[in-house]
Each structure stands twice: as structure tokens, then as C-alpha cells.
């Protein structure tokens, strides 16, 4: 009888000592799993951002066709958005993704090289730029790869100075040869109102902070 009680007591003691260790292991495993999910999410997000980038005039591209030494070159996207490539001739690059341009080149040269393995990459971004001028701490031009809104552009410029009229900010945009001004009231965005004003900027937009 004594032996059974003693054995049960030891068994409870061992269980009590093991329980915190088991809990610690479970929590550590959960934290590791969460970190892994976050890293995968960020990697996926970065890949998605790369896919979203659209070629702009001024960008420098590298284009090559596998096993074709004469079909390797760096091309500058002209102001009209076009590029030239041997066998493919003239192609419209601006406004398209790298993958879309890749498919266009394959289609153009398939008559000469069936099943060509084409590689297109952006070597240097020269066209995706916005400008922030006026009463900001670091006025200038800023390159961007993924989508960028007005608040992010102001942040890149170091924010507005204490003398800026933040509710009179406007964005200058040129469309179809005509320029228009889009109003932006900083105080509305800061207080969470009229968030539609915080538009996604386009290449060539100028944010003016009076």
C-alpha cells in the first residue's frame, strides 16, 4: 500500500516537472512557425512587387537569347517607350512588365528561333521617378520600383517643414499632353478622413508643397 502511494507521488512529481518543459517546447515551436510564416509572406510580397513593376522610358534593360551570342544586348527604353532588338525589330516596352516584354520578343523571333529561351531584366531604373518640391526637408527626384502614394513620397522627401501649407499641397500630372493639378489636404489624411486623396503616384508626377 505504501509502495503504491509512494509510486503515485513520484509519478505526479515527474509529471509536474515535465509539464513546464513541454509548455516551453510548444511555445517555442509556435514562435518558430510564426516567424517562418512571416518570412514566407515577406518573400512572397517582395516577389509580387517585382512582378508589378512596369517598364518606363529611361530604364536600361538587358535582353539575351540562350545559346545566341549575337542576341545579347543592353537596351535603353526611349522617350516614346520603344526598344529595338535584333530579329524582333521595334517593340513597345514602356507600360509593360518584364514578363510581358519577354513574351513579345519570343513571339517576334519564333519564326527564326523556335522555342527560344529569352531573358529580360531591368538593369537600371531610370524612368520611374517622382518629384517633390517646395517646403520639404529634402526636395528632389525619387526613384521607385513598386506603387507609391503621396504620403510615402512626402516621407521620402523628409516630410514638410514647419512653414509649409500642408493643406494646399497639389500634385501636377501630365496626361495626353495636358497638365492638371490634383489637390491634397494633409490634415484630412492625418486624421483618417478622405483617404481617396492619397492617390498612387505615376512616373513623372510632381508633388508641390507650398
N, CA, C and O of each residue as an XYZ file, in Angstrom:
840
protein
N       0.849     -1.214      0.000
C       0.000      0.000      0.000
C       0.872      1.248      0.000
O       0.652      2.194     -0.756
N       1.866      1.213      0.872
C       2.795      2.352      0.950
C       3.537      2.523     -0.372
O       3.756      3.642     -0.836
N       3.927      1.378     -0.980
C       4.680      1.403     -2.228
C       3.877      2.068     -3.347
O       4.414      2.853     -4.129
N       2.552      1.733     -3.411
C       1.692      2.318     -4.443
C       1.577      3.817     -4.281
O       1.689      4.570     -5.248
N       1.348      4.251     -3.027
C       1.231      5.692     -2.774
C       2.524      6.412     -3.118
O       2.517      7.493     -3.708
N       3.627      5.794     -2.740
C       4.924      6.410     -2.989
C       5.180      6.527     -4.497
O       5.685      7.535     -4.990
N       4.808      5.446     -5.210
C       4.991      5.432     -6.675
C       4.123      6.489     -7.333
O       4.590      7.212     -8.213
N       2.838      6.593     -6.912
C       1.936      7.605     -7.461
C       2.449      9.000     -7.187
O       2.337      9.884     -8.036
N       3.012      9.207     -6.007
C       3.541     10.520     -5.645
C       4.712     10.898     -6.531
O       4.820     12.036     -6.990
N       5.600      9.918     -6.768
C       6.740     10.186     -7.641
C       6.286     10.471     -9.068
O       6.840     11.328     -9.756
N       5.252      9.723     -9.500
C       4.740      9.912    -10.853
C       4.170     11.321    -11.025
O       4.391     11.952    -12.059
N       3.442     11.820    -10.028
C       2.883     13.173    -10.085
C       3.992     14.209    -10.113
O       3.915     15.208    -10.828
N       5.048     13.947     -9.303
C       6.152     14.900     -9.248
C       6.836     15.002    -10.605
O       7.148     16.097    -11.073
N       7.069     13.836    -11.241
C       7.704     13.820    -12.557
C       6.843     14.542    -13.576
O       7.356     15.296    -14.403
N       5.512     14.313    -13.519
C       4.600     14.981    -14.454
C       4.626     16.480    -14.260
O       4.612     17.232    -15.235
N       4.664     16.931    -13.005
C       4.680     18.371    -12.714
C       5.962     19.004    -13.219
O       5.959     20.135    -13.707
N       7.079     18.255    -13.098
C       8.338     18.803    -13.567
C       8.406     18.825    -15.101
O       9.001     19.730    -15.685
N       7.796     17.831    -15.744
C       7.837     17.743    -17.201
C       6.895     18.733    -17.866
O       7.146     19.177    -18.986
N       5.812     19.079    -17.181
C       4.785     19.934    -17.792
C       5.324     21.290    -18.245
O       5.071     21.688    -19.382
N       6.072     22.029    -17.380
C       6.605     23.322    -17.847
C       7.524     23.165    -19.039
O       7.511     24.002    -19.942
N       8.335     22.091    -19.060
C       9.238     21.874    -20.190
C       8.448     21.644    -21.475
O       8.803     22.152    -22.539
N       7.372     20.870    -21.357
C       6.528     20.614    -22.530
C       5.880     21.899    -23.024
O       5.808     22.144    -24.228
N       5.406     22.723    -22.083
C       4.792     24.004    -22.451
C       5.801     24.894    -23.157
O       5.479     25.540    -24.155
N       7.050     24.927    -22.628
C       8.095     25.757    -23.219
C       8.399     25.300    -24.639
O       8.568     26.119    -25.541
N       8.467     23.973    -24.831
C       8.726     23.438    -26.169
C       7.614     23.816    -27.142
O       7.874     24.191    -28.286
N       6.369     23.713    -26.673
C       5.209     24.030    -27.518
C       5.214     25.496    -27.923
O       4.962     25.833    -29.080
N       5.503     26.363    -26.959
C       5.533     27.805    -27.245
C       6.668     28.130    -28.218
O       6.484     28.923    -29.141
N       7.837     27.522    -28.015
C       8.976     27.769    -28.900
C       8.655     27.328    -30.318
O       8.981     28.014    -31.287
N       8.003     26.157    -30.426
C       7.623     25.653    -31.746
C       6.645     26.603    -32.432
O       6.747     26.854    -33.633
N       5.692     27.131    -31.651
C       4.686     28.051    -32.203
C       5.346     29.337    -32.685
O       4.996     29.860    -33.743
N       6.310     29.852    -31.901
C       7.010     31.087    -32.289
C       7.811     30.867    -33.570
O       7.800     31.709    -34.468
N       8.505     29.728    -33.650
C       9.293     29.411    -34.846
C       8.391     29.307    -36.078
O       8.732     29.794    -37.156
N       7.243     28.670    -35.898
C       6.300     28.524    -37.013
C       5.788     29.877    -37.479
O       5.639     30.119    -38.677
N       5.517     30.766    -36.509
C       5.026     32.100    -36.852
C       6.081     32.891    -37.602
O       5.769     33.568    -38.582
N       7.338     32.812    -37.147
C       8.430     33.514    -37.826
C       8.604     32.995    -39.251
O       8.825     33.772    -40.180
N       8.502     31.690    -39.414
C       8.627     31.105    -40.749
C       7.538     31.610    -41.674
O       7.791     31.906    -42.842
N       6.306     31.709    -41.141
C       5.186     32.207    -41.952
C       5.400     33.655    -42.347
O       5.098     34.045    -43.475
N       5.926     34.466    -41.413
C       6.180     35.875    -41.713
C       7.241     36.028    -42.786
O       7.103     36.859    -43.682
N       8.319     35.220    -42.703
C       9.387     35.291    -43.691
C       8.882     34.888    -45.071
O       9.229     35.507    -46.077
N       8.056     33.841    -45.107
C       7.493     33.410    -46.385
C       6.574     34.471    -46.961
O       6.543     34.691    -48.172
N       5.822     35.128    -46.082
C       4.908     36.183    -46.526
C       5.675     37.343    -47.117
O       5.291     37.892    -48.150
N       6.791     37.728    -46.444
C       7.591     38.843    -46.948
C       8.245     38.494    -48.268
O       8.322     39.326    -49.172
N       8.720     37.253    -48.379
C       9.342     36.827    -49.638
C       8.333     36.865    -50.768
O       8.638     37.308    -51.875
N       7.106     36.387    -50.473
C       6.051     36.418    -51.481
C       5.677     37.831    -51.859
O       5.399     38.120    -53.023
N       5.670     38.722    -50.862
C       5.344     40.129    -51.117
C       6.395     40.776    -51.991
O       6.074     41.531    -52.909
N       7.675     40.474    -51.701
C       8.766     41.048    -52.496
C       8.669     40.563    -53.938
O       8.870     41.336    -54.875
N       8.354     39.255    -54.114
C       8.219     38.710    -55.459
C       7.064     39.370    -56.192
O       7.169     39.662    -57.383
N       5.962     39.610    -55.489
C       4.792     40.252    -56.095
C       5.127     41.670    -56.529
O       4.699     42.114    -57.594
N       5.910     42.402    -55.688
C       6.301     43.768    -56.036
C       7.138     43.788    -57.299
O       6.990     44.673    -58.141
N       8.034     42.790    -57.428
C       8.876     42.732    -58.613
C       8.023     42.496    -59.852
O       8.277     43.094    -60.897
N       7.009     41.629    -59.750
C       6.141     41.345    -60.882
C       5.304     42.552    -61.266
O       4.947     42.698    -62.434
N       4.983     43.417    -60.322
C       4.140     44.574    -60.586
C       4.882     45.689    -61.319
O       4.238     46.540    -61.934
N       6.213     45.713    -61.273
C       6.954     46.820    -61.870
C       6.723     46.879    -63.375
O       6.815     45.869    -64.073
N       6.426     48.069    -63.855
C       6.209     48.281    -65.279
C       7.322     49.155    -65.833
O       7.676     50.188    -65.265
N       7.845     48.719    -66.929
C       8.977     49.395    -67.566
C       8.588     50.821    -67.953
O       7.467     51.084    -68.390
N       9.544     51.727    -67.780
C       9.311     53.138    -68.076
C      10.388     53.674    -69.021
O      11.490     53.126    -69.065
N      10.089     54.743    -69.783
C      11.128     55.380    -70.588
C      12.305     55.789    -69.701
O      12.112     56.325    -68.610
N      13.515     55.536    -70.174
C      14.708     55.852    -69.387
C      15.294     54.641    -68.695
O      16.437     54.689    -68.240
N      14.535     53.545    -68.601
C      15.058     52.316    -67.999
C      16.063     51.656    -68.942
O      15.956     51.750    -70.165
N      17.040     50.986    -68.335
C      18.003     50.200    -69.110
C      17.705     48.722    -68.893
O      17.633     48.261    -67.753
N      17.532     47.979    -69.984
C      17.204     46.564    -69.916
C      18.342     45.717    -70.481
O      19.071     46.146    -71.375
N      18.478     44.516    -69.947
C      19.376     43.536    -70.558
C      18.500     42.456    -71.178
O      17.614     41.903    -70.527
N      18.763     42.169    -72.439
C      17.974     41.177    -73.175
C      18.931     40.171    -73.799
O      19.918     40.552    -74.428
N      18.642     38.900    -73.625
C      19.501     37.865    -74.210
C      18.673     36.662    -74.608
O      17.607     36.397    -74.054
N      19.204     35.931    -75.601
C      18.589     34.680    -76.051
C      19.620     33.579    -75.833
O      20.756     33.670    -76.299
N      19.209     32.554    -75.127
C      20.118     31.464    -74.750
C      20.742     30.806    -75.976
O      20.052     30.480    -76.942
N      22.071     30.614    -75.919
C      22.873     29.983    -76.971
C      22.982     30.836    -78.233
O      23.409     30.345    -79.278
N      22.601     32.101    -78.142
C      22.707     33.013    -79.295
C      23.563     34.213    -78.884
O      23.060     35.193    -78.334
N      24.873     34.118    -79.162
C      25.809     35.148    -78.730
C      25.491     36.511    -79.352
O      25.731     37.547    -78.732
N      24.962     36.510    -80.556
C      24.672     37.774    -81.246
C      23.375     38.419    -80.755
O      23.062     39.554    -81.117
N      22.635     37.696    -79.939
C      21.372     38.238    -79.444
C      21.465     38.508    -77.943
O      20.659     38.017    -77.153
N      22.466     39.299    -77.574
C      22.646     39.735    -76.192
C      22.998     41.209    -76.218
O      23.982     41.612    -76.838
N      22.206     41.996    -75.556
C      22.487     43.440    -75.571
C      21.789     44.162    -74.428
O      20.840     43.659    -73.828
N      22.293     45.356    -74.151
C      21.622     46.265    -73.228
C      20.863     47.278    -74.065
O      21.411     47.847    -75.009
N      19.612     47.500    -73.724
C      18.802     48.437    -74.499
C      18.223     49.511    -73.582
O      17.798     49.233    -72.461
N      18.218     50.712    -74.075
C      17.637     51.836    -73.344
C      16.225     52.083    -73.854
O      16.005     52.192    -75.061
N      15.289     52.170    -72.952
C      13.903     52.444    -73.342
C      13.808     53.921    -73.726
O      14.048     54.809    -72.908
N      13.457     54.159    -74.971
C      13.411     55.536    -75.481
C      12.263     56.335    -74.869
O      11.400     55.795    -74.177
N      12.282     57.629    -75.144
C      11.245     58.508    -74.598
C       9.855     58.159    -75.115
O       8.855     58.462    -74.465
N       9.790     57.514    -76.300
C       8.488     57.092    -76.831
C       8.066     55.734    -76.286
O       7.008     55.221    -76.651
N       8.889     55.145    -75.411
C       8.545     53.870    -74.795
C       8.990     52.651    -75.575
O       8.755     51.522    -75.144
N       9.630     52.861    -76.719
C      10.018     51.745    -77.567
C      11.454     51.279    -77.359
O      12.283     52.005    -76.811
N      11.737     50.052    -77.808
C      13.092     49.498    -77.818
C      13.300     48.767    -79.137
O      12.345     48.394    -79.819
N      14.566     48.571    -79.479
C      14.896     47.812    -80.685
C      15.722     46.597    -80.286
O      16.583     46.681    -79.410
N      15.451     45.454    -80.944
C      16.206     44.243    -80.653
C      16.332     43.440    -81.940
O      15.363     43.314    -82.689
N      17.538     42.887    -82.208
C      17.738     42.128    -83.452
C      16.696     41.025    -83.643
O      16.316     40.337    -82.696
N      16.252     40.879    -84.872
C      15.225     39.917    -85.304
C      13.820     40.299    -84.854
O      12.844     40.022    -85.552
N      13.717     40.933    -83.693
C      12.397     41.327    -83.187
C      11.973     42.683    -83.728
O      10.782     42.977    -83.821
N      12.951     43.505    -84.085
C      12.638     44.842    -84.576
C      12.194     45.783    -83.462
O      12.773     45.790    -82.375
N      11.169     46.572    -83.739
C      10.675     47.562    -82.776
C       9.601     46.937    -81.874
O       8.698     46.238    -82.333
N       9.738     47.217    -80.582
C       8.740     46.728    -79.619
C       8.396     47.842    -78.647
O       9.226     48.694    -78.331
N       7.158     47.818    -78.179
C       6.731     48.766    -77.154
C       7.033     48.150    -75.792
O       6.481     47.110    -75.435
N       7.915     48.804    -75.033
C       8.320     48.269    -73.725
C       7.660     49.014    -72.574
O       7.241     48.404    -71.591
N       7.569     50.331    -72.698
C       7.015     51.135    -71.597
C       5.581     50.738    -71.304
O       4.772     50.550    -72.212
N       5.281     50.613    -70.016
C       3.937     50.245    -69.590
C       3.733     48.750    -69.457
O       2.692     48.304    -68.974
N       4.727     47.965    -69.887
C       4.625     46.508    -69.799
C       5.546     45.978    -68.702
O       6.526     46.625    -68.334
N       5.219     44.794    -68.186
C       6.097     44.133    -67.227
C       7.217     43.433    -67.995
O       7.153     43.279    -69.215
N       8.230     43.019    -67.264
C       9.348     42.286    -67.870
C       8.844     41.006    -68.522
O       9.290     40.643    -69.611
N       7.925     40.327    -67.868
C       7.390     39.071    -68.406
C       6.625     39.310    -69.706
O       6.708     38.511    -70.640
N       5.885     40.404    -69.759
C       5.126     40.715    -70.974
C       6.051     41.023    -72.138
O       5.802     40.596    -73.266
N       7.122     41.767    -71.866
C       8.090     42.077    -72.925
C       8.803     40.805    -73.373
O       9.061     40.617    -74.562
N       9.117     39.946    -72.430
C       9.748     38.660    -72.745
C       8.899     37.880    -73.746
O       9.417     37.360    -74.734
N       7.590     37.800    -73.485
C       6.684     37.064    -74.367
C       6.600     37.718    -75.750
O       6.498     37.029    -76.764
N       6.645     39.058    -75.779
C       6.578     39.771    -77.064
C       7.792     39.464    -77.924
O       7.672     39.267    -79.133
N       8.968     39.425    -77.295
C      10.198     39.124    -78.039
C      10.163     37.687    -78.563
O      10.525     37.430    -79.712
N       9.724     36.750    -77.710
C       9.613     35.351    -78.147
C       8.716     35.221    -79.364
O       9.027     34.501    -80.313
N       7.589     35.936    -79.320
C       6.627     35.870    -80.420
C       7.224     36.426    -81.710
O       6.979     35.904    -82.797
N       8.014     37.498    -81.571
C       8.597     38.158    -82.749
C       9.681     37.314    -83.407
O       9.815     37.320    -84.630
N      10.458     36.585    -82.602
C      11.603     35.867    -83.166
C      11.345     34.376    -83.385
O      12.233     33.659    -83.848
N      10.142     33.902    -83.060
C       9.888     32.456    -83.172
C      10.001     31.956    -84.614
O      10.239     30.771    -84.846
N       9.831     32.862    -85.581
C       9.988     32.474    -86.987
C      11.425     32.069    -87.287
O      11.672     31.209    -88.132
N      12.374     32.697    -86.587
C      13.793     32.430    -86.810
C      14.356     31.438    -85.782
O      15.198     30.602    -86.109
N      13.875     31.546    -84.528
C      14.357     30.670    -83.464
C      13.151     30.113    -82.708
O      12.689     30.719    -81.741
N      12.648     28.974    -83.140
C      11.502     28.368    -82.427
C      11.914     27.977    -81.007
O      13.047     27.559    -80.769
N      10.990     28.118    -80.085
C      11.228     27.751    -78.676
C      12.442     28.458    -78.079
O      13.186     27.869    -77.295
N      12.637     29.713    -78.450
C      13.770     30.485    -77.918
C      13.601     30.719    -76.419
O      12.496     30.957    -75.932
N      14.712     30.648    -75.708
C      14.715     30.945    -74.278
C      15.221     32.384    -74.121
O      16.416     32.656    -74.229
N      14.289     33.280    -73.869
C      14.606     34.716    -73.785
C      14.660     35.161    -72.331
O      13.831     34.761    -71.515
N      15.646     35.992    -72.021
C      15.772     36.556    -70.679
C      15.753     38.073    -70.783
O      16.541     38.666    -71.519
N      14.846     38.695    -70.039
C      14.755     40.152    -69.981
C      14.855     40.572    -68.521
O      14.169     40.021    -67.661
N      15.708     41.542    -68.249
C      15.869     42.028    -66.873
C      16.056     43.538    -66.877
O      16.600     44.107    -67.823
N      15.600     44.172    -65.815
C      15.801     45.620    -65.663
C      17.155     45.824    -64.988
O      17.334     45.462    -63.826
N      18.098     46.399    -65.714
C      19.431     46.632    -65.156
C      19.467     47.909    -64.334
O      20.091     47.967    -63.274
N      18.789     48.928    -64.840
C      18.794     50.218    -64.138
C      17.464     50.918    -64.331
O      16.965     51.044    -65.450
N      16.901     51.366    -63.232
C      15.634     52.095    -63.291
C      15.926     53.570    -63.503
O      16.533     54.224    -62.655
N      15.495     54.077    -64.624
C      15.740     55.484    -64.902
C      14.470     56.253    -65.182
O      14.483     57.479    -65.288
N      13.368     55.524    -65.301
C      12.136     56.187    -65.703
C      11.111     56.351    -64.609
O      10.328     57.300    -64.649
N      11.082     55.455    -63.622
C      10.076     55.536    -62.568
C      10.520     56.534    -61.517
O      11.142     56.163    -60.521
N      10.204     57.792    -61.738
C      10.612     58.838    -60.807
C       9.473     59.803    -60.541
O       8.666     60.106    -61.420
N       9.430     60.271    -59.321
C       8.510     61.345    -58.961
C       9.345     62.482    -58.374
O      10.493     62.286    -57.975
N       8.756     63.653    -58.331
C       9.466     64.838    -57.862
C       8.679     65.477    -56.722
O       7.459     65.625    -56.800
N       9.385     65.849    -55.676
C       8.772     66.546    -54.544
C       9.515     67.862    -54.368
O      10.718     67.875    -54.104
N       8.799     68.958    -54.512
C       9.435     70.274    -54.438
C       8.687     71.165    -53.444
O       7.583     70.843    -53.005
N       9.310     72.280    -53.104
C       8.682     73.227    -52.183
C       9.223     73.083    -50.774
O      10.400     72.782    -50.577
N       8.356     73.300    -49.797
C       8.779     73.356    -48.393
C       8.776     71.961    -47.749
O       7.956     71.634    -46.891
N       9.740     71.167    -48.214
C      10.010     69.861    -47.605
C      11.486     69.841    -47.217
O      12.272     70.663    -47.689
N      11.850     68.910    -46.367
C      13.224     68.883    -45.853
C      14.259     68.397    -46.867
O      15.420     68.803    -46.816
N      13.838     67.528    -47.786
C      14.776     67.037    -48.804
C      14.094     67.035    -50.172
O      13.743     65.968    -50.676
N      13.901     68.202    -50.782
C      13.265     68.232    -52.104
C      14.149     67.549    -53.148
O      15.372     67.517    -53.018
N      13.517     67.013    -54.170
C      14.295     66.387    -55.240
C      13.488     65.353    -55.984
O      12.264     65.285    -55.869
N      14.206     64.540    -56.758
C      13.565     63.465    -57.524
C      13.840     62.143    -56.825
O      14.905     61.934    -56.244
N      12.854     61.256    -56.895
C      12.948     59.996    -56.176
C      12.525     58.846    -57.098
O      11.460     58.879    -57.714
N      13.389     57.831    -57.175
C      13.078     56.640    -57.971
C      12.262     55.676    -57.124
O      12.429     55.617    -55.906
N      11.391     54.931    -57.762
C      10.610     53.934    -57.045
C      10.390     52.727    -57.931
O      10.367     52.829    -59.158
N      10.228     51.575    -57.284
C      10.049     50.321    -58.009
C       8.615     49.822    -57.943
O       8.049     49.406    -58.953
N       8.030     49.865    -56.753
C       6.646     49.451    -56.585
C       5.737     50.655    -56.475
O       6.203     51.791    -56.563
N       4.449     50.430    -56.285
C       3.498     51.539    -56.144
C       3.874     52.444    -54.977
O       4.328     51.966    -53.938
N       3.685     53.750    -55.145
C       3.997     54.721    -54.107
C       2.903     55.779    -54.083
O       2.489     56.264    -55.136
N       2.428     56.142    -52.890
C       1.372     57.155    -52.794
C       1.958     58.486    -52.341
O       3.164     58.608    -52.125
N       1.089     59.477    -52.202
C       1.550     60.841    -51.882
C       2.236     60.893    -50.512
O       3.295     61.505    -50.375
N       1.643     60.261    -49.509
C       2.227     60.277    -48.174
C       3.609     59.632    -48.163
O       4.512     60.104    -47.472
N       3.773     58.570    -48.915
C       5.078     57.912    -48.982
C       6.113     58.797    -49.673
O       7.275     58.835    -49.269
N       5.684     59.509    -50.715
C       6.602     60.425    -51.404
C       7.028     61.558    -50.473
O       8.196     61.947    -50.464
N       6.093     62.087    -49.694
C       6.435     63.141    -48.730
C       7.411     62.608    -47.681
O       8.312     63.325    -47.247
N       7.234     61.371    -47.282
C       8.139     60.756    -46.319
C       9.542     60.620    -46.895
O      10.526     60.862    -46.196
N       9.639     60.237    -48.158
C      10.935     60.122    -48.819
C      11.642     61.478    -48.896
O      12.871     61.560    -48.879
N      10.836     62.534    -48.980
C      11.391     63.888    -49.044
C      11.651     64.470    -47.651
O      11.956     65.656    -47.523
N      11.534     63.649    -46.616
C      11.830     64.109    -45.258
C      10.696     64.828    -44.569
O      10.880     65.390    -43.489
N       9.507     64.818    -45.187
C       8.348     65.477    -44.583
C       8.342     66.974    -44.844
O       9.335     67.549    -45.290
N       7.209     67.590    -44.560
C       7.059     69.035    -44.769
C       7.746     69.812    -43.648
O       7.873     69.322    -42.526
N       8.187     71.030    -43.967
C       8.792     71.888    -42.951
C       7.675     72.534    -42.116
O       6.493     72.423    -42.442
N       8.071     73.195    -41.054
C       7.083     73.828    -40.170
C       6.413     75.031    -40.838
O       5.394     75.519    -40.351
N       6.973     75.506    -41.937
C       6.405     76.672    -42.637
C       5.519     76.278    -43.818
O       4.980     77.147    -44.503
N       5.370     75.001    -44.057
C       4.610     74.538    -45.225
C       3.105     74.673    -45.011
O       2.605     74.515    -43.897
N       2.398     74.966    -46.094
C       0.929     74.989    -46.080
C       0.460     73.594    -46.489
O       0.151     73.341    -47.654
N       0.415     72.703    -45.512
C       0.185     71.288    -45.823
C      -1.195     70.989    -46.379
O      -1.416     69.913    -46.936
N      -2.124     71.918    -46.239
C      -3.465     71.687    -46.777
C      -3.645     72.300    -48.162
O      -4.745     72.305    -48.715
N      -2.547     72.815    -48.712
C      -2.588     73.355    -50.074
C      -1.661     72.581    -51.010
O      -1.303     73.075    -52.079
N      -1.280     71.387    -50.616
C      -0.416     70.563    -51.460
C      -1.176     70.149    -52.713
O      -2.374     69.875    -52.646
N      -0.501     70.100    -53.843
C      -1.137     69.594    -55.049
C      -0.130     68.791    -55.875
O       1.081     69.004    -55.807
N      -0.668     67.882    -56.641
C       0.141     67.001    -57.484
C      -0.056     67.413    -58.928
O      -1.185     67.479    -59.415
N       1.037     67.688    -59.608
C       0.979     68.041    -61.031
C       1.153     66.772    -61.847
O       2.109     66.021    -61.651
N       0.229     66.540    -62.756
C       0.269     65.331    -63.589
C      -0.012     65.688    -65.040
O      -0.926     66.458    -65.334
N       0.780     65.122    -65.944
C       0.584     65.386    -67.366
C      -0.091     64.182    -68.021
O       0.410     63.060    -67.951
N      -1.221     64.431    -68.652
C      -1.969     63.379    -69.342
C      -2.384     63.860    -70.721
O      -2.976     64.928    -70.881
N      -2.056     63.038    -71.716
C      -2.417     63.376    -73.105
C      -1.949     64.768    -73.497
O      -2.657     65.507    -74.181
N      -0.750     65.112    -73.057
C      -0.173     66.404    -73.424
C      -0.675     67.580    -72.612
O      -0.232     68.707    -72.829
N      -1.592     67.347    -71.677
C      -2.117     68.434    -70.853
C      -1.804     68.180    -69.387
O      -1.813     67.044    -68.914
N      -1.525     69.280    -68.677
C      -1.181     69.159    -67.265
C      -2.371     69.516    -66.391
O      -3.104     70.464    -66.673
N      -2.553     68.742    -65.320
C      -3.625     69.046    -64.385
C      -3.079     69.009    -62.965
O      -2.052     68.386    -62.697
N      -3.782     69.686    -62.059
C      -3.378     69.737    -60.659
C      -4.398     68.980    -59.812
O      -5.604     69.191    -59.938
N      -3.898     68.092    -58.946
C      -4.751     67.305    -58.056
C      -4.500     67.774    -56.622
O      -3.369     67.751    -56.138
N      -5.565     68.198    -55.955
C      -5.416     68.737    -54.602
C      -5.190     67.631    -53.577
O      -5.653     66.501    -53.729
N      -4.457     68.003    -52.524
C      -4.151     67.063    -51.446
C      -4.135     67.818    -50.120
O      -3.340     68.738    -49.928
N      -5.030     67.415    -49.199
C      -5.108     68.042    -47.878
C      -4.498     67.097    -46.841
O      -5.091     66.082    -46.475
N      -3.318     67.450    -46.385
C      -2.566     66.592    -45.463
C      -3.344     66.303    -44.179
O      -3.338     65.177    -43.681
N      -4.013     67.329    -43.648
C      -4.722     67.179    -42.365
C      -5.831     66.138    -42.454
O      -6.086     65.416    -41.490
N      -6.499     66.056    -43.625
C      -7.551     65.048    -43.801
C      -6.970     63.642    -43.666
O      -7.519     62.802    -42.954
N      -5.866     63.396    -44.349
C      -5.240     62.073    -44.331
C      -4.717     61.758    -42.934
O      -4.830     60.629    -42.456
N      -4.148     62.761    -42.292
C      -3.578     62.575    -40.958
C      -4.651     62.153    -39.954
O      -4.387     61.385    -39.029
N      -5.869     62.671    -40.152
C      -6.965     62.350    -39.236
C      -7.820     61.179    -39.730
O      -8.832     60.839    -39.118
N      -7.402     60.567    -40.846
C      -8.113     59.389    -41.351
C      -9.337     59.696    -42.177
O     -10.177     58.819    -42.377
N      -9.466     60.937    -42.672
C     -10.625     61.312    -43.486
C     -10.218     61.479    -44.952
O      -9.073     61.816    -45.254
N     -11.170     61.240    -45.854
C     -10.980     61.459    -47.291
C      -9.678     60.826    -47.790
O      -8.865     61.468    -48.456
N      -9.511     59.555    -47.448
C      -8.271     58.858    -47.781
C      -8.077     58.674    -49.291
O      -6.979     58.352    -49.745
N      -9.135     58.879    -50.054
C      -9.004     58.748    -51.508
C      -8.073     59.797    -52.105
O      -7.622     59.657    -53.242
N      -7.782     60.857    -51.333
C      -6.838     61.879    -51.804
C      -5.410     61.336    -51.889
O      -4.597     61.831    -52.670
N      -5.112     60.315    -51.081
C      -3.759     59.757    -51.037
C      -3.557     58.814    -52.215
O      -3.442     57.600    -52.050
N      -3.517     59.398    -53.403
C      -3.506     58.632    -54.646
C      -2.151     57.965    -54.889
O      -1.128     58.376    -54.341
N      -2.174     56.934    -55.720
C      -0.939     56.300    -56.176
C      -0.326     57.197    -57.245
O      -0.986     57.558    -58.220
N       0.931     57.549    -57.054
C       1.598     58.440    -57.999
C       2.034     57.684    -59.248
O       2.250     56.473    -59.227
N       2.156     58.443    -60.341
C       2.640     57.879    -61.592
C       4.006     58.464    -61.906
O       4.379     59.521    -61.396
N       4.744     57.760    -62.752
C       6.063     58.269    -63.147
C       5.908     59.656    -63.755
O       5.065     59.871    -64.626
N       6.729     60.594    -63.290
C       6.687     61.960    -63.804
C       5.847     62.913    -62.983
O       5.902     64.122    -63.213
N       5.063     62.410    -62.024
C       4.250     63.285    -61.166
C       5.155     64.183    -60.317
O       6.255     63.796    -59.922
N       4.657     65.386    -60.052
C       5.375     66.335    -59.190
C       4.479     66.732    -58.031
O       3.370     67.231    -58.225
N       4.978     66.501    -56.823
C       4.242     66.888    -55.609
C       4.753     68.251    -55.183
O       5.938     68.413    -54.891
N       3.859     69.233    -55.148
C       4.243     70.611    -54.807
C       3.738     70.929    -53.410
O       2.543     70.833    -53.131
N       4.661     71.309    -52.534
C       4.321     71.660    -51.150
C       4.611     73.158    -50.966
O       5.768     73.541    -50.789
N       3.578     74.006    -51.005
C       3.807     75.459    -50.924
C       4.148     75.919    -49.506
O       4.367     77.109    -49.279
